[in-house]
Structure formats: structure tokens, C-alpha cells
């Protein structure tokens, strides 16, 4: 039962988190003209930038290992 509640919580949280990020970035774009490099991007194009947070021993790596090790 706890797994079901946890999954639903994560689904709703990340749904609204994404909407929040889109709203903030669109507001930032409207405030003043900037170059594309200055506007924060939700997704990073360079794999080295975002893969660094998944290095062995880091929090995201441990979280992925935890989910991968779960059994039904």
C-alpha cells in the first residue's frame, strides 16, 4: 500500500514540478531580452553536465540503485 501512495505522490509531484519550471523559465524569458545561453534550460544538451550527478557514490546513483533493486 505504501508503494502505491509513494508512486502516486511522485507522479503528482513531478507533474507539478515540471509545470512550475516551465512557468518560471517562461517568466524569465519575458522579463528582459537575453542570449539563449543566459536563459536557464530544464534539459541540458551536453551529456557530461548531467551525467556527472550520476557518478558512482553520488546521491542520484544511489537512488537509481535503490529503485533498480526493488522487487514486486
C-alpha angles and dihedrals in degrees: 000000000000090000090056093050091045092050092048091047091052092047093052095040095053092043092057093037090058091048089050092051092049091050094048095047093047090051090050091051091052096049099071137342114270138169116263089252092060095053110089113243122213092209121044117221098203110078092207091063098056099029091061090072089057095056116133112282096020122120096254091050090052091048092052090049090051093053093043091053095052117111128205 
